[in-house]
Amino acid sequence: MSKPTPPNKSNLSPLSSFIFASRWLQLPLYLGLIAAQAVYVFHFWVELVHLLEAAFGSQTALQALVSSIGYKTDVQLTALNETVIMLVVLALIDVVMISNLLIMVIVGGYETFVSRLNLEGHPDQPEWLSHVNASVLKVKLGTAIIGISSIHLLKTFINAANYDEKVLMWQTLIHMAFLLSAIAIAYADRLMSHHDKAQ
């Protein structure tokens, strides 16, 4: 019994091969995002170390935290208070969420637009990567941006005394715009998926 012969690959013209190979130009962009991810990891640990040092009474670390989060008060801070801790923790969560966004763009974008990662069967394969495409990636990115915007807005509201009313209003409006945009993208994606199934 003869083995089935694999289907012949279509022969691409030199121009088609060149155009198709141009997708590899995106590789330096994804490598650059990995470098940006490393910067975020370094920033996260710097802030976390400052928080731990301030918890043990370091005034230098406390002042570094206060200046990094933009917290202002008429009273001289000599120790951590609940507001400063909350703002620092929210800043750390913000870094983590942006880092998650970077991972989605790096892994999902490379898989969708450059080359297969061949992670099928790998125990650490992300669940969302098994069905990722450009539409799913857009919806997930929109959701991640809303989460990041929510953290920024919460930080602003906690530290509202140091912001002008116009800043508060514009940040709220921008967050609502992100929210509406994500809903519109998800709705359009749902309509397109229903249309494709109908065909």
C-alpha positions as a printed NumPy array, in Angstrom:
array([[  0.   ,   0.   ,   0.   ],
       [  1.62 ,   3.231,  -1.17 ],
       [  1.914,   6.216,   1.122],
       [ -0.183,   9.239,   0.16 ],
       [  1.967,  11.873,  -1.432],
       [  1.926,  15.264,   0.268],
       [  0.323,  18.059,  -1.716],
       [  2.753,  20.04 ,  -3.839],
       [  3.5  ,  23.503,  -2.59 ],
       [  2.481,  26.17 ,  -5.044],
       [  5.471,  27.724,  -6.738],
       [  5.571,  31.429,  -5.955],
       [  6.935,  33.915,  -8.397],
       [ 10.063,  35.828,  -7.257],
       [  7.962,  38.949,  -6.658],
       [  5.384,  37.028,  -4.621],
       [  8.142,  35.358,  -2.592],
       [  9.761,  38.734,  -1.929],
       [  6.474,  40.324,  -0.853],
       [  5.631,  37.357,   1.377],
       [  9.108,  37.403,   2.93 ],
       [  8.671,  41.095,   3.782],
       [  6.632,  39.99 ,   6.813],
       [  9.967,  39.28 ,   8.525],
       [ 10.557,  43.023,   8.638],
       [  8.22 ,  42.975,  11.637],
       [ 10.642,  40.77 ,  13.596],
       [ 12.821,  43.711,  14.805],
       [  9.624,  45.422,  15.998],
       [  8.669,  42.446,  18.154],
       [ 12.248,  42.175,  19.451],
       [ 12.018,  45.871,  20.352],
       [  8.817,  45.197,  22.291],
       [ 10.63 ,  42.435,  24.174],
       [ 13.295,  45.008,  25.115],
       [ 10.517,  47.348,  26.275],
       [  9.129,  44.463,  28.338],
       [ 12.535,  44.108,  30.027],
       [ 12.468,  47.84 ,  30.881],
       [  9.03 ,  47.4  ,  32.477],
       [ 10.295,  44.443,  34.528],
       [ 13.227,  46.558,  35.763],
       [ 10.9  ,  49.483,  36.591],
       [  8.528,  47.154,  38.464],
       [ 11.32 ,  45.819,  40.683],
       [ 12.714,  49.296,  41.362],
       [  9.296,  50.482,  42.564],
       [  8.717,  47.3  ,  44.567],
       [ 12.109,  47.619,  46.294],
       [ 11.348,  51.27 ,  47.127],
       [  7.999,  50.223,  48.605],
       [  9.605,  47.535,  50.778],
       [ 12.37 ,  49.896,  51.907],
       [  9.825,  52.61 ,  52.735],
       [  7.817,  50.078,  54.748],
       [ 10.919,  49.527,  56.869],
       [ 11.356,  53.263,  57.452],
       [ 13.679,  54.455,  54.648],
       [ 12.985,  58.166,  54.05 ],
       [ 14.923,  58.157,  50.767],
       [ 12.763,  55.34 ,  49.378],
       [  9.61 ,  57.081,  50.644],
       [ 10.49 ,  60.336,  48.874],
       [ 11.303,  58.406,  45.688],
       [  7.864,  56.76 ,  45.824],
       [  6.043,  60.038,  46.53 ],
       [  7.743,  61.784,  43.614],
       [  7.192,  58.853,  41.225],
       [  3.44 ,  58.681,  41.868],
       [  3.001,  62.472,  41.869],
       [  1.472,  62.526,  45.34 ],
       [  1.384,  65.918,  47.048],
       [  0.28 ,  66.847,  50.518],
       [  0.607,  69.848,  52.811],
       [  1.787,  67.578,  55.632],
       [  5.371,  66.287,  55.587],
       [  5.309,  62.524,  55.11 ],
       [  7.555,  60.624,  57.487],
       [  6.072,  57.167,  56.896],
       [  3.924,  55.302,  54.435],
       [  0.205,  55.987,  54.599],
       [ -2.67 ,  54.076,  53.047],
       [ -3.034,  56.457,  50.097],
       [  0.626,  56.213,  49.109],
       [  0.582,  52.411,  49.42 ],
       [ -2.58 ,  52.218,  47.319],
       [ -1.147,  54.485,  44.61 ],
       [  2.098,  52.523,  44.473],
       [  0.269,  49.179,  44.308],
       [ -1.97 ,  50.523,  41.537],
       [  1.149,  51.679,  39.686],
       [  2.582,  48.154,  40.007],
       [ -0.689,  46.648,  38.751],
       [ -0.563,  49.128,  35.874],
       [  2.92 ,  47.887,  34.936],
       [  1.718,  44.265,  35.056],
       [ -1.297,  45.013,  32.843],
       [  0.828,  46.874,  30.294],
       [  3.255,  43.95 ,  30.385],
       [  0.344,  41.578,  29.677],
       [ -0.641,  43.812,  26.771],
       [  2.906,  43.622,  25.419],
       [  2.865,  39.818,  25.647],
       [ -0.417,  39.682,  23.727],
       [  0.975,  41.932,  20.999],
       [  4.338,  40.121,  20.803],
       [  3.093,  36.528,  20.873],
       [ -0.267,  37.029,  19.168],
       [  1.072,  39.439,  16.561],
       [  4.034,  37.223,  15.673],
       [  1.777,  34.165,  15.427],
       [ -0.78 ,  36.019,  13.306],
       [  1.366,  38.133,  11.013],
       [  4.877,  36.625,  10.855],
       [  5.211,  32.88 ,  11.496],
       [  3.723,  29.984,  13.425],
       [  5.197,  29.327,  16.862],
       [  4.131,  25.639,  16.738],
       [  3.089,  25.57 ,  20.387],
       [  0.378,  22.934,  19.914],
       [  0.63 ,  20.447,  22.762],
       [  3.033,  22.59 ,  24.751],
       [  1.975,  22.599,  28.441],
       [  2.53 ,  26.354,  28.738],
       [  0.651,  27.355,  25.595],
       [ -1.685,  30.277,  26.458],
       [ -5.348,  29.289,  26.139],
       [ -6.181,  32.338,  24.034],
       [ -3.406,  31.619,  21.511],
       [ -5.11 ,  28.458,  20.21 ],
       [ -7.811,  30.508,  18.477],
       [ -6.067,  33.825,  17.939],
       [ -6.541,  35.809,  14.754],
       [ -6.538,  39.49 ,  13.854],
       [-10.139,  40.001,  15.053],
       [ -9.661,  38.186,  18.371],
       [ -6.408,  40.085,  18.915],
       [ -8.17 ,  43.431,  18.377],
       [-10.878,  42.599,  20.923],
       [ -8.345,  41.383,  23.501],
       [ -6.176,  44.457,  23.014],
       [ -9.227,  46.701,  23.39 ],
       [-10.164,  44.946,  26.636],
       [ -6.604,  45.26 ,  27.946],
       [ -6.502,  48.983,  27.107],
       [ -9.767,  49.502,  29.031],
       [ -8.243,  47.75 ,  32.041],
       [ -5.13 ,  49.938,  31.88 ],
       [ -7.245,  53.068,  31.467],
       [ -9.355,  52.016,  34.481],
       [ -6.247,  51.727,  36.651],
       [ -5.042,  55.159,  35.522],
       [ -8.455,  56.663,  36.224],
       [ -8.597,  55.065,  39.682],
       [ -5.117,  56.434,  40.469],
       [ -6.288,  59.894,  39.384],
       [ -9.437,  59.733,  41.525],
       [ -7.481,  58.609,  44.594],
       [ -5.059,  61.489,  44.063],
       [ -7.803,  63.861,  42.842],
       [ -6.735,  66.742,  45.116],
       [ -3.579,  67.148,  43.018],
       [ -5.427,  67.345,  39.691],
       [ -7.433,  70.073,  38.008],
       [-11.134,  69.43 ,  37.351],
       [-10.52 ,  69.61 ,  33.599],
       [ -7.933,  66.829,  33.869],
       [-10.387,  64.653,  35.782],
       [-13.131,  65.342,  33.25 ],
       [-10.928,  64.638,  30.224],
       [ -9.528,  61.422,  31.697],
       [-13.068,  60.221,  32.366],
       [-14.171,  61.109,  28.82 ],
       [-11.13 ,  59.409,  27.294],
       [-11.837,  56.283,  29.345],
       [-15.448,  56.298,  28.112],
       [-14.166,  56.666,  24.534],
       [-11.926,  53.604,  25.03 ],
       [-14.89 ,  51.699,  26.447],
       [-17.202,  52.595,  23.561],
       [-14.477,  51.8  ,  21.017],
       [-13.924,  48.336,  22.511],
       [-17.678,  47.652,  22.52 ],
       [-17.907,  48.755,  18.877],
       [-14.957,  46.52 ,  17.882],
       [-16.437,  43.521,  19.712],
       [-19.877,  44.135,  18.156],
       [-18.41 ,  44.462,  14.653],
       [-16.402,  41.271,  15.167],
       [-19.541,  39.443,  16.3  ],
       [-21.473,  40.639,  13.257],
       [-18.678,  39.515,  10.935],
       [-18.449,  36.084,  12.578],
       [-22.245,  35.603,  12.222],
       [-21.996,  36.688,   8.58 ],
       [-19.195,  34.193,   7.9  ],
       [-21.177,  31.357,   9.551],
       [-24.253,  32.245,   7.49 ],
       [-22.213,  31.796,   4.322]])
